[in-house]
Amino acid sequence: MSDKIRVRFAPSPTGYLHIGGARTALYNFLFARHHNGTLVLRIEDTDQVRSTDESTKAIFESLKWLGINWDEGPFYQSQRKDIYNQHAQKLLDEGKAVYREDPGKGKAIVFKMPLGRSFVFEDLIHGAIKFESDLLGDQVLVKSDGFPTYNFACVIDDSLMNITHVIRGDDHISNTPKQIALYEALGKPIPKFGHIPLIMGEDGSRLSKRHGHTSIGEYQEIGYLPETVFNFLSLMGWSPGDDTELMPKDEIIKRFTIERVKDKPAQFNLKKLTWMNSHYLKHLPIELLYQSTKPYLEKAGYALTKVPEAKIMKLVDLYRERIKVLSDISEVTRFFFEDKVKYQAEAVDKFVKTADGRQVLAMVRDGVLPVSEFNTASLEPVLRQVAESKGLKFQGVAQPLRVALTGTTVSPGIFEVMELLGKERVLERINGCIL
């Protein structure tokens, strides 16, 4: 076996890359990068009924989006049948495997499990684990359709690819003694095993679709940043040894050790993920934030080409504090791109459809009419003068105006909103509310 650390991620392309699979890929990636090792990507597509090219493509895209790059592969098990058959024949020749009839289907090749053995291995996460061979039973190596079973193909591939450490979910613990028996029968070095506890939903049950989105692609579509999901998943079962939660990729790689992976299930916390995402959004360079939000603005049908890019970037920057995921941007900026404002009825009733509200808006209109340089610096004294003349706090002017311009009671600074909309649209919306 190679002295250099070699790990693999080996998904089955029977669906999209789910949260648990992504974390397994991530931990293998972190382990390899921390030790300057190699990550191999292998596609376990021997399930000819359920495996699809679409799923394979989705897995590749999700890994690349997360920033999990592999060093070798992808290798496809469906293209390695001859290799598996050669090793199966070797076991047949040595009397360690036999043909058995699979009723109605044909012959399968079956490995004869040695009796009276105790298989003990030191799991990197769980410690010593022991299985008795008498309880395991014989295992199929090659099915009657000519394709290998998971355990057999896994052992052959890990051996030939010189995998030194197998890091996977702890639902594979029961497979480990079966694989160790095959390694021994084939005279192959046995890698070290580390089994990661499963991810649970917030109710304590195994994470599933009933808990919400479970695939990486779904979180990408909603508008979570890849660096957020990378950071979040790294902490789903691993601790850096202190209370640090927000870490860039390089720091996580530097601090990652398999010894600090917990032996208890992790709990998926959507609120924490969303909090992390809002943090990363707040600190994303404006050019990247604009490029990241642009697809969502386009999907909403907004005519971006009719607005100077610099103004859209300013709008996005203004609202970065008010979005938790990228898809939020289309709703909070609707007032800017659409001519017809979507008004909140309650807000209009409270702040606009009152005598004071209408009077305030009229005074603002009259105050801004003569303003030639329509910017924050020139608008602020006008609005403060209206407040002073009415004997109001500034919010008494800002809120009716905010509702008139955006349709809601929440927005960034009212001066900045007015400047972005421009004089003509501001006057038009004020008049629309008071006339």
ZAPAVEX-191432 format. One line per field, with one value per residue: x, y, z of N, C-alpha, C in turn. Coordinates in steps of 0.001 Angstrom, whole numbers, plus 500000, padded with zeros to 6 digits. Layout:
REM residues N
n.c1	[X:...]
n.c2	[Y:...]
n.c3	[Z:...]
ca.c1	[X:...]
ca.c2	[Y:...]
ca.c3	[Z:...]
c.c1	[X:...]
c.c2	[Y:...]
c.c3	[Z:...]
***
This chain:
REM residues 435
n.c1	[500836:500454:502570:501774:498896:495818:492563:489067:486062:483031:480304:476975:475299:472402:470691:470450:473218:473142:472860:474204:475917:477439:478788:480375:482011:483250:484670:486504:487878:488940:490558:492396:493564:494601:496648:498220:497518:495843:492784:490450:487958:485263:482745:480113:478410:477119:474550:472407:469767:468938:470953:471864:472775:472102:472035:474722:475951:474811:475961:478683:478508:477580:479680:481757:480652:480665:483344:484912:487383:488713:491524:492122:490394:487045:486395:484611:482656:481075:482558:484542:484184:485589:487866:486840:485789:488091:489307:487325:487406:489900:489405:487576:489207:490908:489292:487896:485590:482417:480210:476773:473388:471113:467897:465840:467273:469984:473503:475355:478332:479690:481154:482731:482308:484755:484595:484292:485837:486985:486483:488196:488521:490122:488398:488675:487134:485193:486580:487611:486016:484122:483323:481726:482472:480768:478253:477878:477565:477689:478674:477511:479498:479642:476842:474104:473652:476106:477301:479251:478798:478324:480169:482221:483194:483978:486110:487988:488455:489346:491661:493224:493452:495015:494015:494324:492904:489600:486935:483743:480078:478549:476655:477806:479293:478601:479299:482022:483460:482891:484206:486826:487283:487343:489556:491579:491278:492019:494587:495325:496416:494906:492943:492742:489838:487249:484281:481688:479266:475704:473673:471198:467767:466193:464363:465483:465355:466479:467894:465804:463665:461363:462194:462764:464730:467153:469158:472241:472053:469553:469944:471801:470215:468292:469860:472028:475394:478322:480604:479441:477936:479998:481529:479533:478862:481285:481333:479414:479590:482262:484755:486729:488081:487697:485465:485120:483300:482869:484762:487197:487846:490593:491483:489883:490813:493448:493023:491639:491230:490964:490662:489139:486612:483358:481829:479152:475820:475266:473289:471155:470860:468928:468480:470945:472535:471381:471885:474695:474932:473859:475825:478083:477104:476974:479629:480632:482448:481300:481219:481175:478874:476928:477115:476319:473694:472460:471399:469012:467576:467206:465705:463359:462317:463066:464013:467042:468848:467954:468695:471404:474337:475914:474116:472379:474151:474653:472143:471861:473984:473026:470971:472112:472310:469813:469043:468901:469309:470329:468140:466316:466690:465187:462594:462837:463807:461881:460275:461894:462384:459881:457192:454666:453905:453899:451856:451717:448804:448138:450242:449865:447368:448038:450117:449849:447180:446076:445292:447549:449584:449171:449517:452193:453475:452743:454082:456714:456852:456506:458775:460915:460624:461988:464606:467628:470047:469655:470268:471586:472801:471519:468863:468454:468361:465913:463919:464286:463599:460850:460009:460663:459033:456548:456658:457525:459211:461974:461266:458581:458264:459806:458615:455923:456810:458544:456768:455197:457061:458243:456356:456442:457199:459784:463075:466309:468259:466244:466999:468916:467331:465576:467379:468259:465874:465296:464315:461961:460496:460127:458477:456286:455333:454727:452689:450856:449959:448712:446940]
n.c2	[498806:502274:504836:507424:509283:508233:508698:508108:509148:507702:507773:506530:506827:507229:509187:512668:514519:514250:515832:514291:512669:514666:515698:513476:513377:515851:515516:513552:515003:517124:515665:514543:516892:518145:516424:516511:514634:512366:512553:510405:510023:507958:506324:504449:502625:500197:499383:498860:499454:501663:503583:506619:508806:511442:511751:511279:513466:515533:515040:515544:518302:519373:518769:520282:522830:523123:523325:521110:519499:516804:514537:512294:510330:510791:507323:504596:502017:500369:500085:498360:495640:493390:493374:492820:490305:488806:488733:487435:484976:484102:483647:481598:479629:479101:477904:479449:480616:479873:478698:479427:478639:481063:481170:481096:483069:482554:481735:482718:484093:483156:484049:482113:482518:482438:480375:480638:482883:485977:489224:492066:495517:498696:501404:504670:506635:505532:503751:500458:497808:494857:491843:488696:486045:483880:484895:486325:485115:483661:485563:487168:487688:488199:488974:487243:488651:489383:491569:493023:492811:495391:495199:493544:494807:497196:496461:495444:497706:499646:498431:498186:500847:501754:502759:504214:505026:504601:506562:506991:506889:505814:503882:501979:500365:497708:496498:496390:494154:492116:493043:493112:490374:489686:491175:489789:487221:487711:488450:491107:494389:495856:498704:501595:502306:504703:505683:507859:509287:509447:512120:513866:514988:517979:516990:514772:512413:510424:512339:513420:513925:514901:516689:518888:520483:518319:517857:518962:520473:521717:523577:525177:526209:527691:529702:529677:530283:528674:528666:529029:526631:524776:525504:525138:522362:521228:521485:519772:517475:517584:519270:522189:522373:524538:527339:528441:529187:530380:529999:530272:528315:527481:527654:525744:523414:523435:523039:520686:517469:513951:512876:514619:514312:513699:510986:510782:511268:514081:517079:518531:521919:524259:526977:527830:527393:529266:531636:531645:531960:534516:536011:535505:536620:539320:539998:539532:540510:543273:542998:540218:539613:540929:539503:537030:537445:538277:536203:535558:537914:538130:535835:536583:538186:540818:543750:544072:545127:547632:549281:551057:549233:549919:551196:549079:547450:549103:549104:546373:546169:547874:546394:544114:543627:542834:540454:536915:534667:534242:534250:535899:538431:539168:539728:541771:543858:544382:546695:548517:547647:547186:549034:549264:549412:546986:547129:546859:546368:546883:548518:550755:551651:552425:554330:555944:556409:558403:561602:563007:561484:561840:564613:564903:563532:565199:567536:566630:566079:568698:569814:568497:569049:571391:570503:569989:568447:565311:563628:561887:563795:566214:565645:564980:567369:568443:566579:566550:569116:569066:567335:568863:571142:569998:569178:566601:563469:562158:559674:559894:561149:559610:556999:557131:557962:555902:553728:554693:554712:552131:550269:548874:548766:548480:549093:549956:552962:555840:558032:556999:555176:556911:558308:556240:555540:557890:561246:561613:559160:559053:561297:560563:558286:559292:561093:559251:558127:560147:561518]
n.c3	[500000:499291:500722:500731:501555:500333:499391:498679:497019:496458:494983:494304:491297:491496:492068:493029:494497:497846:501107:503092:501513:500306:502526:503183:500905:501275:503727:502974:501038:502638:504384:502600:501484:503759:504434:502219:500342:498046:496293:495023:492582:492175:490387:491363:489558:489081:489437:487199:486689:488255:488064:486461:483741:484095:486883:487445:486176:487691:490190:489654:489034:491446:493218:492051:492300:495088:495472:495747:494505:492641:492319:490790:488371:486952:487705:486391:487573:485984:483717:484324:484433:483474:485041:487605:487123:486614:489140:490541:489303:490140:492874:492585:491417:493513:495278:497069:496432:494916:492276:492317:491885:490888:491381:488579:487296:486726:487123:489964:491446:494473:497528:499959:503233:505736:508629:512208:512774:514122:513249:513711:513771:513949:514129:512819:513914:515638:517209:518421:516722:516491:514785:514367:512227:511783:511902:509685:507154:503803:500876:497931:495096:492306:490494:488858:486550:485703:486801:489436:493025:495521:497731:496742:494353:495484:497187:495320:493693:495597:496407:494007:493383:495347:497781:500895:503111:504045:504186:505171:505454:508568:508121:506652:508294:508854:506481:506529:507884:506031:503804:504742:504997:502289:501393:502761:501635:499025:499372:499752:500886:503762:504047:506255:508198:508566:509941:509459:511551:510927:509538:511223:511268:512619:514377:515402:513967:511143:508540:505978:503084:504206:506046:504639:502093:500716:498887:497417:495102:495376:497426:496196:494128:495574:496548:498326:499175:497843:499511:501962:502353:502238:504526:506510:506265:506939:509667:510489:512334:512807:514718:515141:517479:519051:519578:517117:514205:511703:508992:506437:503462:503234:505871:507135:505903:506861:509607:509844:511195:511361:513806:515280:514418:515346:517185:517345:515993:513832:513897:511612:511068:509910:510397:511360:509094:507349:508752:508592:505851:505406:506650:504980:502617:503321:503377:500898:498034:496081:493285:492920:494372:492863:490402:491343:492178:489886:488073:489425:489374:486651:486193:487431:485556:485202:483465:482967:481168:480567:482540:483917:484649:486837:488516:489186:490569:492735:493892:494590:496395:498343:499387:500436:503158:503806:502744:502978:501502:498090:496336:497554:496636:494367:495225:497197:495697:493898:493757:492498:489870:488718:487359:488466:491727:494294:496810:500370:501985:504697:505499:503854:504757:507351:507139:504843:503899:505563:507012:507954:506809:504014:503875:504665:502535:500415:501131:500968:498246:497174:498244:497007:494365:493293:493446:491882:491712:492290:494836:497747:499436:498757:499198:501878:503629:502744:503489:506236:506862:506305:508332:510589:510254:510548:513103:513682:514437:512524:511435:511146:508758:507031:507023:505785:503263:502544:502288:500178:498100:497975:498712:501065:504622:505239:504357:502982:503725:503289:501752:500012:498624:497291:495661:493960:492642:491291:490367:488772:489007:491747:492244:490716:492066:494577:493897:492939:495287:496706:495125]
ca.c1	[500000:501208:502810:501024:497473:494917:491182:488158:484632:482469:478843:476147:474533:470990:469969:471304:474124:472438:473666:475087:476957:478317:479673:481360:482970:483987:485622:487586:488635:489679:491580:493433:494284:495348:497834:498832:497237:495134:491363:490010:486513:484837:481297:479671:477233:476801:473096:472023:468376:468752:472003:471540:473748:471647:472490:476174:476237:474415:476968:479866:478229:477474:481025:482495:480071:481138:484789:485561:488014:489377:492833:492095:489056:486229:486424:483265:482664:480434:483567:485619:483673:486628:488759:486151:485662:489401:489512:486353:487924:490999:488814:487005:490316:491501:488270:487354:484284:481743:479022:475506:472256:470174:466664:465168:468120:471257:474500:476069:479562:479496:482315:482476:482830:485423:483881:485086:486743:486594:487039:488330:489231:490182:487781:489309:486179:484448:487427:487613:484730:484329:482264:481975:482230:479664:476996:477861:477055:478374:478259:477567:480538:479178:475442:473811:473676:477487:477815:479695:478103:479006:481317:483301:483755:484591:487399:488894:488813:490147:492968:493967:493677:495908:493334:494904:491905:488215:486119:482380:479032:478574:475756:478656:480069:478298:479975:483465:484030:482766:485263:488094:487407:487721:490951:492421:491184:492739:495967:495493:496525:493620:493038:492158:488440:486649:482866:481102:477858:474725:473102:469813:466941:466063:463510:466254:465268:467421:467579:465094:462959:460314:462816:463033:465653:468231:470197:473097:471505:468432:470481:472390:469122:467684:470750:473076:476709:479098:481489:478594:477619:481285:481799:478490:478988:482511:481035:478366:480227:483668:484995:488121:488692:487266:484126:485130:482297:483039:486132:487395:488226:491991:491617:489268:491769:494586:492662:490887:491825:489950:490510:488155:485281:482606:481267:477698:475169:475147:471922:471062:470241:468703:468632:472376:472986:470903:472667:476010:474825:473683:477151:478916:476551:477337:481056:481001:482744:480110:481216:480734:477487:476099:477094:475595:472269:471969:470496:467719:466903:466810:464625:462146:461827:463409:464736:468312:469567:467428:469203:472868:474839:476409:472966:471911:475132:474417:470897:472177:474828:472163:470070:472823:472044:468422:468779:469515:469725:470382:466821:465562:466944:464174:461415:463115:464096:460766:459804:462788:462313:458514:456553:453524:454362:453087:451699:451167:447574:448215:451190:449222:446322:448632:451044:449564:445772:445716:445459:448943:450408:449009:450110:453642:453884:452588:455174:457938:456771:456763:460142:461919:460398:463051:465929:468217:470955:468809:471125:471426:473223:470543:467540:468348:467838:464516:463068:464398:462827:459450:459805:460726:457862:455380:456883:457609:460491:462261:460538:457245:458327:460430:457769:454961:457538:459048:455633:454810:458075:458608:455216:456654:457690:461182:463982:467526:468078:465263:467679:469540:466247:465109:468406:468244:464658:465344:463322:460714:459755:459745:457315:455178:454791:454101:451417:449959:449428:447955:445945]
ca.c2	[500000:503519:505607:508658:509111:508209:508460:508135:509359:506750:507846:505791:507826:506856:510385:513828:514493:514726:516468:513300:512308:515823:515766:512414:513868:516957:515016:512923:516104:517811:514745:514466:518157:518390:515563:516561:513347:512269:512204:509687:509993:506708:506250:503073:502577:498818:499232:499249:499892:502957:504535:507442:509820:512702:511784:511406:514855:516356:514829:516301:519733:519733:518735:521436:524027:523180:523528:519843:519020:515519:514436:511196:509908:509719:505945:504036:500581:499669:499880:497567:494285:492386:493358:492108:488894:488186:488471:486416:483698:483733:483068:480306:478690:478780:477248:480382:481023:478824:479086:479023:478958:482095:480649:481874:484121:482046:481451:483805:483669:483397:483888:481307:483195:481531:480237:480662:484027:487266:490342:493238:496621:499921:502482:505953:507496:504802:502856:499040:497203:493413:491040:487258:485609:482915:485627:487127:484341:483786:486769:487160:488527:488594:488587:486459:489532:489635:492751:492729:493423:496551:494851:492979:495849:498174:495920:495380:499067:500292:497784:498541:502291:502013:503581:503962:505314:504591:507416:506883:506920:504640:502841:500977:499607:496285:495993:496365:492811:491369:493516:492652:488963:489642:491620:488679:486134:488126:488776:492539:495209:496355:500129:502032:502681:505705:505756:509106:509158:510009:513433:513777:516178:518684:516199:513635:511279:510491:513414:512985:515000:515504:517771:519984:520205:517425:517762:520138:521265:522522:524712:526040:526879:528661:530843:529598:530374:527444:528777:528826:525217:524143:525805:524525:520910:520836:521474:518776:516262:517864:520500:522626:522349:525719:527783:529073:528636:530956:529750:530089:526978:527169:527447:524459:522394:523476:522610:519435:516184:512911:512612:515524:513965:513164:509650:510874:511907:515532:517544:519560:523126:525166:528365:528109:527486:530531:532672:531638:532485:535967:536551:535475:537585:540664:540243:539187:541687:543683:542438:538827:539620:541289:538381:535928:537768:538590:535178:535599:539099:537777:534856:537309:538887:542235:544221:544588:545860:548994:550018:551026:548185:550540:551465:547794:547041:549924:548596:545089:546458:548505:545402:542917:543415:542439:539159:535772:533820:535040:534359:536973:539712:539518:540268:543029:544910:544449:548077:549273:547194:547197:550346:549170:549001:546021:547749:546143:547087:547333:549626:551896:552140:552991:555436:556755:556789:559235:563020:563358:560806:562518:565943:564715:563191:566399:568444:566066:566335:570109:570115:567930:569543:572283:569914:569627:567327:564395:562667:561821:565047:567278:565219:564893:568590:568636:565717:566960:570347:568644:566794:569964:571995:569255:568806:565141:562806:561897:558493:560322:561493:558510:555836:557322:558035:554550:552939:555229:554414:550711:549408:548213:549609:548132:549333:550659:554389:556414:558924:556146:554633:557999:558573:555143:555622:559082:562275:561405:558030:559425:562178:559787:557393:560128:561569:558108:557824:561241:562064]
ca.c3	[500000:499182:501941:500600:501835:499182:499771:497519:497171:495506:495021:493357:490545:491479:492481:493190:495641:499026:502144:503704:500550:500137:503691:503031:499911:501878:504723:502228:500439:503687:504876:501572:501349:505000:504440:500889:499731:496765:496319:493832:492369:491538:490241:491564:488697:488698:489478:485847:486662:488915:487719:485298:483347:484683:488270:487410:485848:488836:491229:489242:489139:492864:493788:491535:492906:496467:495513:496045:493286:492823:491679:489833:488011:487535:487242:486372:487825:484873:482675:484912:484663:483219:486201:488686:486740:486787:490567:490935:488807:491030:494079:492182:491208:494814:496093:498062:495923:494149:491526:492891:491030:491314:490779:487543:486747:486272:488136:490623:492111:495896:498387:501146:504409:506669:509894:513422:512770:514669:512498:514566:513146:514738:513371:513102:514610:516669:517979:518081:516368:516329:514184:514274:510855:511726:511823:508470:506027:502520:500168:496472:494520:490977:490319:487654:485379:485352:487490:490795:494144:496082:498574:495946:493503:496378:497633:494172:493290:496634:496396:492800:493393:496476:498775:502211:504135:503571:505047:504639:506458:509448:507645:506009:509271:508718:505291:506721:508075:504783:502929:505305:504621:500880:501319:503214:500661:497824:499728:499534:502096:504257:504379:507512:508027:509436:509610:509927:511956:510014:509829:511663:511197:513893:515268:515878:513055:510032:507611:504784:502387:505047:506806:503718:500999:501122:497870:497267:494010:495860:498167:495181:493425:496478:496640:499330:498567:498026:500669:503140:502495:502537:505932:507326:506251:507639:511103:510732:512834:513098:515459:515055:518799:519795:519221:515806:513291:510378:508567:505001:503012:503548:507308:507454:505470:507771:510952:509834:511569:511486:515237:515851:513926:516479:516998:517529:514844:513774:513657:510593:511602:508787:510868:511416:507716:506807:509431:507976:504494:505484:506971:503785:501675:503770:503178:499529:497199:495363:491934:493025:494827:491717:489464:491977:492248:488543:487527:490099:488847:485280:486293:487817:484376:485243:482270:483470:480124:480489:483696:483982:485536:488070:489373:489717:491566:493918:494468:495213:497549:499335:499972:500875:504580:503992:502118:503648:500387:496865:495712:498202:495977:493375:495893:497899:494723:492947:493654:491628:488483:488211:487415:489363:493050:495026:498127:501514:502336:506081:505551:503216:505665:508551:506921:503660:503829:506702:506697:508196:505817:502724:503991:504660:501178:499594:501492:500395:496800:496911:498638:496089:493002:492793:493609:490586:491948:493058:495513:499194:500063:498524:499643:503335:504257:502371:504315:507643:506967:506381:509675:511541:510086:511035:514486:513711:514359:511123:510986:510783:507341:506286:506836:504692:502003:502252:501798:498874:497087:497883:499014:502349:505708:505490:503240:503403:503924:502374:500806:499001:497807:496430:494660:492995:491836:490460:490663:488048:489570:493107:492157:490159:493092:495603:493349:492844:496610:497309:494205]
c.c1	[500875:501394:502034:499542:496654:493510:490310:486771:483968:480945:478185:475267:473070:470098:470942:472203:473415:473418:474670:476228:477949:479284:480744:482436:483862:485033:486782:488490:489510:490832:492739:494241:495114:496659:498575:498684:496443:493684:490981:488482:486156:483311:480861:478327:476904:475314:472550:470597:468243:469788:471640:472658:473401:472143:474003:476585:475940:475426:478229:479658:478178:478843:481836:481978:480556:482629:485549:486119:488781:490644:492888:490660:488331:486451:485018:483331:482047:481410:484693:485202:484749:487572:488126:486057:486985:489647:488524:486840:489064:490464:488154:488105:490920:490500:487671:485982:483718:480622:477780:474382:471392:468849:466013:466025:469429:472204:475127:477340:479490:480785:481927:483142:483503:484708:484850:486087:486134:487284:487022:489080:489104:489637:488375:488425:485546:485314:487280:486193:484984:483091:482688:481572:481036:478312:476836:477270:477870:477861:478450:478653:480114:477762:475241:473799:475095:478103:478186:478783:478952:480286:482497:483979:484512:485986:488406:489380:489703:491559:493809:494282:494515:495303:493854:493886:490517:487373:484725:481379:479010:477484:476521:479465:479851:478946:481463:484022:483942:483880:486638:488346:487857:489162:491889:492443:491984:494202:496300:495652:495167:493765:492504:490743:488034:485208:482216:479649:476922:474298:471622:469078:466815:465166:464216:466178:466216:466955:466946:464348:461872:460867:463092:463983:466820:469345:470983:472548:470364:468916:471176:471311:468473:468551:471649:474420:477488:480017:480715:478369:478878:481604:480816:478653:480234:482266:479931:478996:481689:483773:486452:488832:488410:485899:484051:484124:482487:484499:486206:487912:489640:492188:491026:490206:492930:494256:491991:491747:490704:489681:489440:486764:484544:482004:479764:477076:475128:473703:471945:470260:470115:468889:470112:472953:472611:471630:474062:475968:474669:475008:478022:478419:476969:478782:481543:481330:481584:480062:480716:479277:476551:475985:476306:474096:471654:471049:469103:466899:466400:465646:463303:461565:462151:464286:466051:469040:469109:467936:470727:473349:475300:475269:472415:472853:474940:473162:471149:473007:474000:471321:470792:472559:470659:468061:469538:470008:469621:469008:465959:465630:465820:462946:461708:463419:462982:460328:460627:462579:460906:457894:455387:453972:453370:452984:451161:449992:447634:449132:450594:448173:446922:449413:450683:448132:445298:445951:446910:449853:450356:449673:451634:454141:453792:453717:456503:457974:457129:458209:461183:461765:461527:464454:466473:469171:470258:469664:470931:471724:472182:469168:467383:467834:466371:463599:463126:463641:461336:459129:459751:459472:456582:455511:456959:459052:460710:461479:459112:457137:458809:459463:456687:455643:458048:457934:455235:455772:458316:457451:455313:457159:459161:461992:465286:467231:467197:465917:468297:468491:465749:466099:468402:467026:464701:464144:461969:459868:459307:458482:456085:454527:454146:452734:450393:449300:448521:446897:444748]
c.c2	[501250:504187:506917:508389:509238:507842:508524:508561:508567:506762:506917:506795:507436:508011:511531:513677:515085:515241:515482:512903:513432:515947:514687:512824:514949:516463:514280:513975:516799:516949:514654:515750:518472:517627:515571:515224:513463:511871:511603:509740:508741:506653:504791:502881:501162:498506:499752:499773:501331:504012:505296:508434:511175:512846:511959:512850:515777:516238:515629:517797:520193:519757:519954:522729:524214:523491:522288:519282:517740:515470:513355:510769:510984:508361:505366:502520:499794:499373:498957:496116:493222:492253:492571:490620:488148:487833:487438:485031:483203:483069:481732:479248:478228:478116:478140:480926:479886:479448:478601:479492:480030:481765:481613:482919:483595:481811:482734:483241:484121:483129:483123:481954:482196:481538:480302:481797:485216:488348:491575:494319:497861:501063:503817:506891:506792:503915:501407:498521:495740:492759:489572:486764:484659:483607:486386:486398:484536:485023:486632:488132:489101:488073:487839:487316:489910:490841:492419:493363:494569:496153:494346:494049:496881:497718:495911:496776:499751:499716:498248:500038:502732:502955:503210:504138:505355:505371:507481:506917:505667:503625:501752:500144:498105:495668:495742:494966:491944:491752:493087:491191:488820:490121:490471:487541:486441:488446:490244:493282:495783:497836:500402:502541:503748:505924:506957:508875:509906:511411:513267:515088:516812:517955:514949:512402:511486:511536:512859:514168:515645:516615:518997:519548:519348:517311:519068:521060:522171:523747:525695:526857:527960:529905:530863:529622:529078:527494:528621:527348:524424:524288:525064:523016:520437:520702:520492:517457:516432:519188:520895:522640:523572:526128:528461:528392:529133:530858:529652:528688:526596:526902:526108:523322:522299:522848:521234:518245:515180:512600:513484:515340:513234:511801:509609:511585:513424:515903:518689:520742:524160:526625:528756:528259:528836:531720:532779:532293:534005:536646:536602:536464:539008:541001:539881:540461:542011:543110:540997:538746:539943:540125:537196:536172:537955:537503:535205:536814:538834:536793:535512:538111:540359:542608:544878:545437:547309:549882:549951:550011:548748:550806:550171:547297:547817:549456:547291:545295:547037:547482:544163:542603:542820:541143:538070:534732:534643:535245:535441:538272:540117:540151:541635:544163:545078:545890:548897:548924:547264:548578:550362:548597:548029:546502:546770:546942:547669:548540:550893:552518:552898:554271:556370:557278:557496:560690:563457:562751:561493:563898:565874:564438:564404:567392:567947:566330:567766:570482:569628:568442:570443:571691:569467:568445:566339:563301:562767:563161:566152:566929:565254:566177:568855:567843:566136:568273:570047:568140:567921:570829:571328:568885:567301:564676:562411:560698:558833:560763:560293:557354:556035:557334:556656:553671:553393:554800:552923:549760:548727:549212:549368:548368:549879:552151:555033:557344:558118:555557:555686:558277:557505:555222:556802:559982:561977:560301:558332:560285:561427:558915:558170:560607:560443:557770:558926:561831:561142]
c.c3	[500000:500534:501924:500814:500561:499679:498524:497949:496067:495561:494008:492619:490384:491916:492594:494418:496852:500070:502757:502792:500343:501313:503624:502037:500512:502863:504055:501593:501480:504209:503887:501501:502586:505009:503103:500162:498442:496992:494974:493757:491584:491514:490314:490869:488226:488804:488148:485739:487159:488547:486453:485013:483967:486123:488346:487156:487023:489973:490909:489464:490587:493533:493345:492152:494338:496560:495920:494743:493569:491982:490611:489594:487212:486876:487373:486556:486675:483741:483131:485174:484492:484416:487349:488384:486914:488250:491097:490501:489689:492304:493788:492066:492530:495757:497170:497656:495073:493315:492266:491997:491679:490646:489793:486865:486167:487427:488660:491243:493564:496667:499642:502364:505353:508021:511068:513510:513497:513849:513390:513799:514020:513885:513804:513915:515811:517561:517539:517837:516017:515727:514183:512893:510741:511563:510508:507267:504763:501789:498668:496017:493174:490793:489004:486397:484969:486031:488935:491838:494699:496818:497757:495090:494332:496800:496488:493801:494325:496661:495209:492739:494586:497518:500166:503329:503488:504581:504446:505785:507307:509135:506905:507000:509098:507480:505535:506980:506820:503821:503432:504932:503169:500681:501682:502195:499397:498092:499517:500859:502480:504616:505776:507243:509036:509019:510291:510337:511010:510448:510144:511421:512564:514877:515773:515012:511879:509015:506344:504193:503233:505944:505939:502618:501488:500084:497791:496181:494443:496619:497230:494480:494285:496609:497854:498602:498788:499235:501982:503389:502836:504027:506843:507409:506984:509136:511467:511169:513162:513833:515326:516403:519636:519288:517853:514880:511859:509968:507053:504705:503444:505038:507731:507084:506464:509126:511003:510254:511760:512959:515891:515229:515046:516150:517250:516325:514956:513467:512648:511124:510486:509192:510903:510011:507115:507448:508825:506602:504485:505813:505720:502734:502032:503445:501776:498747:496280:493953:491935:493460:493666:490736:490015:492020:490870:487968:488150:489640:487433:485290:486652:486658:484339:484041:482682:482439:480002:481625:483689:485024:486870:489043:489980:490797:492861:494647:495228:496470:498696:500089:500493:502349:504827:503282:502856:502647:499115:496233:496352:497413:495029:494015:496517:496934:493696:492702:492662:490155:487891:488387:488398:490698:493682:496474:499168:502055:503745:506219:504958:504142:506847:508280:505774:503632:505095:506302:506857:507140:504467:502751:503947:503236:500250:499858:500936:498892:496475:497229:497648:494664:492494:492865:492247:490696:492881:493686:497024:499865:499916:499062:501169:503970:503926:503292:505783:507869:507067:507789:510702:511460:510572:512507:514685:513891:512899:510579:510573:509336:506518:506020:505772:503323:501588:501685:500399:497777:496882:498124:500358:503385:506012:504222:503794:503567:502865:501355:499662:498057:496815:495309:493570:492073:490869:490697:490029:488673:491003:493090:491655:491232:494239:495129:493255:494169:497167:496395:494058]
***
